[in-house]
Amino acid sequence: MKILITGTAGFIGYHLANALAARGDEVIGLDAINDYYDVGLKMGRLDDAGFDHRQVEYKQMVDSRRYPNHRFVQLNLEDTDSLHRLFREHRFDAVCHLAAQAGVRYSIQNPAAYVQSNIVGFANVLECCRQYGVKHLAYASSSSVYGLNKKVPFRTEDNVDHPVSFYAASKKSNELMAHAYSHLFGLPTTGLRFFTVYGPWGRPDMAYFLFTDAILNNRPIKVFNHGDMSRDFTYIADIVEGIRRVIDAPPAGNAAWNPQAPDPSSSPAPYRVFNIGNSQPVALMDFIGAIEKALGREAKKQLLPMQPGDVECTYADTSALERELGYKPDTPLKEGIGAFVKWYRGYYHIA
């Protein structure tokens, strides 16, 4: 297939683009390359994918030396005319939309950035998919949409109308916008609620990255809610395999959908939402212990209260993913943390 992947200088997009290019798809990657976190790391991902980051210029297509079927363009999703031109020229079979302004806590400080990237940008992607005959749009949602929900595990059939961060609200908005396009225009869309993704080339604003950096530099780590939290940590390779299977299986609509008892994860329209998580929540203190063991060092812990916009627990019910696509993420935490620490030491040249 010819596939557009947005956010390919980002963590998940980088890994997915490489995987799809490796299997033979024609991949065009897109990223704005903003400075929310270290631009050098984003350029490092592009270099590892075979691009020369020194050749990256706005709206200029660059070819990968690693994959002859992989190209990259720097582009803002809010640049409507340029985005339409890209879709018009390339006529993509599928789009995987991973580009977004990330971060729960940053959304409290700078909500305007989330409106532009996550709402305006997503609306532009939807409209381009509609106008230029895209056969399937898969897009990143988030486990954060479950918000105040205390019933675990989190099921896609659950109500998610009570987000506790603006980031989560923007992701829920994406799901609603996607359904409108699926209903009105028959555009097949699949939303993917990711659960705390970690692994090599990860985001430096994520806890596991911050913990590793602090421990190796003999600084205390910040442990929120005094450590009384758990997360459904999901290894990046599992996320990529889940996305790959989703892209290959556009939804057809749920003929058994009941309007008297509506299931928010499906529709008579070609619309679907899946959780992608490891389904094994890990206590935060145990997670820190796994990092300590992999590093061979003990962390100095600064116990702090809960941060605004945060939740105590995430736990994915992936039964729909298993039932419909035959897939269940299962990488053990020890294995995943070990791979991340190995990459971290190599990338930052730490013995």
Buried (B, 14 or more C-beta within 10 A) or exposed (E): BBBBBBBBBBBBBBBBBBBBBEEEBBBBBBBBBBEBBEEEBBBBBBBBBBBEBEEBEEEEBBBBEBBEBBBBBBBBBBBBEBBBBBBEEBEBBBBBBBBBBBBBEBBBEEBEBBBBBBBEBBBBBBBBBBEBEBEBBBBBBBBBBBBEBEEBBBBBBBEBEEBBBBBBBBBBBBBEBBBBBBBEBEBBBBBBBBBBBBBBBBBEBBBBBBBBBBBBEEEEBBBBBEBBBBBBBBBBBBBBBBBBBBBEBBBEBBEEBEEEEEBBBBBEBBBBBBBBBBBBBBBBBEBBBBBBBBBEEEBEBEEEEEEEBBBEBBBBBBBBBBEBBEBBBEBEBEEBBBBBBEBBBEEEEEE
